[in-house]
C-alpha cells in the first residue's frame, strides 16, 4: 500500500519548478535543430520522429518547454495498456485483472544548456497532469516509463515502482527498466 511508503506529497515539491518556460504541444513550425540533450538517441528521436509520430502517425504527442521560441526540453507521451500481472504486490491487489489503461512517458529530455533549471521537473509535472486528465476523461491507472538505468534514481525517488518484466539484452545498449506510478499516487501528490 502507498501508506507504507514515504509521503509522495513530500516528494513532489521537488517537481515544483522555477523554470520560466511555457509548456505546449509541439508545432510543425518549431525549429528543433538547436536542441541538444547530450544523448544521441533522444536527439535523433526529437529531430526525426517526434513530429512524424504526432502529425502523421498519431501515435504520440510531444510537449515542449519553450521561451522566446527556443526549445528547452520535451516530453513525449502516448496512451497504452499494462498487464495487471506485471504490477507487483501489494499494488496489484487494488487493480482489476485485465489490461489496464495507462499513459506512457516515452521520452523526456532537457537541452544541455538548461540542465538544473527545473525544465525536466516542469515537463514531468505536465505528464503527471495529463495522466490525471486522462483518468477523468477516458480512464487511466497510472504512468509507465521505460527508464534508462542512468535515470532510475530520478524516477524511483518520486515513487515510481519497478514492474515485473522479462527483459533480455539483445544489443549492447543498456536495457530500460519499466516503472509504474499509480494515478492515485499522482492525485495524492498534485491534488484532485
C-alpha positions in Angstrom: 0.0 0.0 0.0 1.1 3.6 -0.5 0.6 4.4 3.1 3.7 2.4 4.0 5.8 4.5 1.6 7.1 8.0 2.4 4.6 10.7 1.5 4.6 11.5 -2.2 3.3 15.0 -1.3 6.6 15.5 0.5 8.5 14.2 -2.6 6.7 16.4 -5.2 7.8 19.8 -4.1 10.9 18.8 -6.0 8.7 18.8 -9.1 7.9 22.5 -8.5 10.0 24.5 -10.9 11.2 28.0 -11.1 11.5 27.5 -14.8 10.2 30.3 -16.9 9.3 28.2 -19.9 5.8 27.7 -21.4 4.7 24.1 -21.9 2.8 23.5 -25.1 2.3 20.9 -27.8 5.0 20.6 -30.5 4.1 22.6 -33.6 5.0 21.8 -37.3 6.9 25.1 -37.4 9.1 24.5 -34.3 12.8 24.6 -35.0 14.2 21.6 -33.3 17.7 21.8 -34.8 19.2 23.8 -32.0 18.1 21.4 -29.3 20.9 19.2 -27.9 20.3 16.9 -24.9 23.7 15.3 -25.0 22.0 11.9 -25.7 22.3 10.9 -29.4 19.2 8.7 -29.3 17.0 11.2 -27.6 18.1 14.0 -30.0 17.6 11.7 -33.1 14.1 10.9 -31.9 13.3 14.6 -31.4 14.7 15.7 -34.7 13.4 12.9 -36.9 10.5 11.1 -35.2 8.6 13.3 -32.7 6.9 15.2 -35.5 6.1 12.1 -37.6 4.7 10.3 -34.6 2.5 13.3 -33.7 1.4 14.7 -37.0 1.4 11.8 -39.4 1.0 8.6 -37.4 -0.9 10.0 -34.4 0.8 7.6 -32.0 2.2 10.0 -29.5 2.2 13.7 -28.6 5.2 15.7 -27.7 5.1 18.7 -25.4 7.9 21.2 -25.4 9.2 23.7 -22.9 9.7 27.0 -24.8 10.7 30.6 -24.3 11.4 33.1 -27.0 10.8 30.3 -29.5 13.8 28.3 -28.2 13.0 24.7 -27.1 14.4 23.9 -23.6 13.1 20.4 -23.3 10.5 17.9 -24.4 8.3 15.1 -23.2 6.5 12.6 -25.4 3.5 10.7 -24.1 1.1 8.2 -25.6 -1.8 6.1 -24.3 -1.1 2.4 -23.7 -2.1 -0.6 -21.7 -0.4 -2.5 -18.9 -0.9 -6.2 -18.0 -2.1 -6.2 -14.4 0.2 -9.2 -13.7 3.3 -7.0 -14.3 2.4 -4.8 -11.3 3.9 -6.2 -8.1 2.0 -6.8 -4.8 0.6 -5.1 -2.8 -0.3 -2.6 -5.5 -1.6 -5.3 -7.8 -4.3 -6.3 -5.2 -6.1 -3.0 -5.8 -6.2 -3.4 -9.6 -8.5 -5.4 -11.8 -7.0 -8.5 -13.5 -7.5 -7.3 -17.1 -5.2 -4.9 -19.2 -5.1 -1.5 -17.6 -5.2 1.8 -19.4 -2.0 3.9 -18.8 -0.2 6.9 -20.0 3.3 6.0 -21.3 6.0 8.5 -20.9 8.0 7.7 -24.0 10.8 10.3 -23.9 11.9 13.1 -21.6 14.9 15.3 -22.4 16.3 18.7 -21.5 18.7 20.8 -23.5 22.2 20.7 -22.1 22.2 24.5 -21.6 19.1 24.2 -19.4 20.1 21.3 -17.0 19.4 22.1 -13.4 16.9 24.9 -14.1 13.8 22.9 -13.4 12.8 22.2 -17.0 12.7 18.4 -16.6 10.6 18.8 -13.4 8.2 21.1 -15.3 7.9 18.6 -18.1 7.3 15.7 -15.7 4.7 17.6 -13.8 3.0 18.2 -17.2 2.9 14.5 -17.9 1.5 13.8 -14.4 -1.2 16.3 -15.0 -2.0 14.7 -18.4 -2.4 11.3 -16.5 -4.9 12.9 -14.2 -6.8 14.4 -17.1 -6.8 11.1 -18.9 -8.1 9.4 -15.8 -11.0 11.7 -15.7 -11.8 11.7 -19.4 -11.2 8.1 -20.5 -9.6 6.1 -17.7 -6.0 5.8 -16.7 -4.4 3.8 -13.9 -1.0 5.5 -13.9 2.1 6.4 -15.8 4.6 3.8 -17.2 8.1 4.8 -18.2 10.8 2.6 -19.6 13.7 4.3 -17.7 17.3 4.2 -18.8 19.4 2.7 -16.0 21.0 6.2 -15.5 17.6 7.7 -14.8 16.3 5.1 -12.4 17.2 7.1 -9.3 15.3 10.1 -10.6 12.1 8.2 -11.1 12.3 5.9 -8.0 12.8 8.8 -5.6 9.5 10.2 -6.9 7.7 6.9 -6.1 7.8 5.0 -9.4 7.7 1.3 -8.8 9.5 -1.3 -10.8 7.3 -3.6 -12.9 7.8 -7.3 -13.3 9.2 -7.7 -16.8 11.2 -10.1 -18.9 14.0 -8.1 -20.5 16.8 -9.5 -22.5 19.8 -7.5 -23.6 19.8 -8.2 -27.4 22.1 -5.3 -28.1 25.0 -3.5 -26.5 22.7 -0.8 -25.2 21.5 -0.6 -21.6 18.2 -2.3 -21.1 15.4 0.1 -20.0 13.7 -0.7 -16.7 9.9 -0.4 -16.8 8.5 1.7 -13.9 4.9 2.5 -12.8 3.4 5.3 -10.8 -0.3 4.7 -9.9 -2.7 7.5 -10.7 -3.9 7.7 -7.1 -0.3 8.5 -6.0 -0.3 11.3 -8.6 -3.6 12.6 -7.4 -2.5 12.5 -3.8 0.6 14.4 -4.7 -0.8 17.0 -7.1 -4.4 17.2 -5.8 -7.6 16.1 -7.5 
